[in-house]
Amino acid sequence: MNNNLKLAIRLVALAASLGVSAGAAAQAKGDWTVKVGVNKITPKVESGDVSAPALPGTKADVGPDTKPILNLAYFITDNISAELDLGVPYRHKLFGAGSIDGTGQLGTADVLPPTLFAQYRFFQPEAVFRPYVGLGVTYAYFRRERGSAQLTSVLNTGGPDSTFSLEAKWAASAQLGASFRLNERWSIDGGVIATKLKTTATYSTGQTQAMKLDPIAINLGVVFKF
């Protein structure tokens, strides 16, 4: 069991230890909430080819990462809320694919994807179980891109170390989740977020590569109502 999953279990256990009785008041108009938990992002990559000069069919894949999250929400009405999803940068590994599948890790890149959602929460504020849907906008900011020796051997054999950069992009996100109220202040909350994200990799050797990342994020945490 990895450390992030252990953290999620501990957070849920902490919230449960604070009581499971349902009070008369819950998340309603004018309330603020904060959610702390973990989030796993798994890109669903469709990679374009690296532009010439490169071996035809030179593609890339991107691995998943799991990090802590901090979400802030404000209830505009009993059923409509605005939520800002924050966290620390995710670090994703890039691997060879297509005609260079099996060549190993090409590099790593950090991404910080803050997202602002407008949400609709079903049922009344005092309901113990409240599913919700959301639509939002994500800004994917890439930084600290690092190429590996394998990237150099693929793009610039015998030459200087190859590096790359990924273009920051705005993207649309859709959200489906639910909260389970433990008491007047505390809830358990989990959800899934799908984001339509495209970017372009630019290599120090002059080539470019279009990439559709379309990540799926799965999160779980505990929520405190102010």
N, C-alpha and C positions, 0 to 999 in steps of 0.2 A: 504494500500500500504506500503510495507516494505521500510526500509531506503535505501537499496542497489538499489531498482528499482527507488526510487526518485532521487538517485545520478545519475543513467544512464540518466534519463530524463533531469536533469539539465545540464549534460555534452553535450547532443545532442543540447539542446536549446542554450547553450553557443556557440557551433560551428556554429550553424545556424545564430546566431546574428552577426557573423564575416563576413557574406556575402555569397551569393549563386551564384555569377557569376563564370563562368568557364574560367580560364586563359589558355593561350596557353601551359604552361608547367605543368606537373603533376609528378606522381611518375615514375621516369625513372632511367636508369643506373647511378650508383654513388650516388643516393640519400639515405639518412637515414630518417627513420620515427620513431615516438614514439606514441604508443597507450595507452590511459588511459580509463578504463571503469570498468565494473563489469562482473563477471563470476560465473555461477551456475554449480556446479558439482553434478551429480546424479549417484551414483553407481548402476549398474544393477547386483545385487549380485546373485551368485550361491554358496551356502555355503556347505562345507563338514560337516561331523559330528565331534563333539569333540571326540577325542580318549578316550578309556577306561582308568580309570573307569569313566563313565558318563552315564546318561540316554540315551538309543539308540535314534537316531534322534535329538540330541541336536545340533541345528544350530544357525546361527546369521544372522541378516540383518543390513544394514548400511544406515543411512539417508543422505539427501543432505545437502549442505552448499553453501552459496553465499558470495563472497569476492571481493574486488577491484583487478584489474590486471594492470600490466605494461608490454607492449610488445615493443621490439626493433627490427627493421628490416633494412636490407641493400639490395639495389637492385644491384645484380651482373650484370644483363642485364636489358633491358626494361621489360622483362617478367619473369625473374627468380630472386627470392629473398630468403634470409635467415632470419628467424625470431626466436627470443628468447622470450619465454613467461615466465614471472615472476609474482610474487605476494606475498601476505602474506600467512601464513599457514591456511589451511582450517581445521575446527573442525567438525568432524563427530561423530554422536551418533550411538552406537551399540545397537541393540535390540535383544531379544530372538526370535527365529524362530523354525520351525519344531515342535518337541515334547514339546518345552518350549515357543511356540508362546503365546503372551499375558502376559508374565511374566514381561514385561517392559524393561527399559533401563539397559543394562549390563555395559556400560561404555562409554568413549569418547576417541578419538584419533585425534591428529593433523597430517596433512600430508602437505608436501611442494613438489609440483610436477613440477619443472622447465622442460620446453620442448623446444627442438631445432627443427625447421622445415626447410625443403627445399620446396619452394612454386613455383607454376607456375601461373602467372596472365594473364588472357585472355585480348584480345583487345590491342589497342595502349595506350601509356602513357597518351595521352590527353583525352581519353574516360572518360565520367562522371561516368559511371557504369562499374566496373571491378570485375567480379567473379574470384575466385581463388581456387585452390586445393593445399594441402600440405601433405607431409609425414614426420614424425619426430620420435624422440626418447624422451621418458619421463623417468626421474628418480624420483620414488615415495619414498620419505624419511619420514618415520613415526616417531613420537616422542610424548612425554608427554601422553602416553597411561595411562588411569586411569580406574580402575575397580570400580563398584558400590557395594553397599550392596547386591543388587539382584544377581550380579555375584557370590559373596561369598555364598549366599544361594543355588545357583544352583550347584556350583562345590565343595564347602568345608563347608557344613552346620555345624555350631558350632565351626569351626576352625578359623585360622587367616584370615585376609582380603585377598581376591584373587586379583592378578594383572595379567597383560598380556603384551606382546610385539608383534609388527607386523614387519615382515622382510622387509627391504628396497629392492626395485626391479627396474630393468630396464624394460621398456615396449615400444611397438610400438604404434604410434598414427597416425591417419588420420584426415585430416582437410578439411572442405568445408566452404567457406565464400564469402563475397562480400563487396566491398567498394563503397560508393557513394560520389563523389567529390563535395564539396561545393564551393571551390575556389582554387587558386593555392597552398595554404598551408594546408587547412583543409579538412578532409573527415570524414564521418561516416562509421564505419566498424562493421560488425557483422559476427559471424560464429559459427559452430558446430564442436566439436572435439570428436572423439571416440577413446578410448584407451583400448588395450587388456592387462589387468593387473591381475596377480595372486600373492598372498602372503600367508604366513603362520602365524597364531597366535600361540604363545607359552604361556601357562598359568603357573602361579607360582605353581600350583598343579601338574605340570608335563605333562598335556595333551597338545596335539597340534590339530590344525584345519586348513585344507586347505580352502582357500577362493578365488573364482574368483570374482573380483570387477567390471571389465569392465565399467568404468565410461563414461558417456556422459556429455560433458561440452557445455554450451551455453553462448556466450559472446556478449556484445555490448559496443561500446566505440567510442571515437573521436580520430582522428589521426592527428598529426602535422608533416609536412615534413620539414626537415632541408635544 
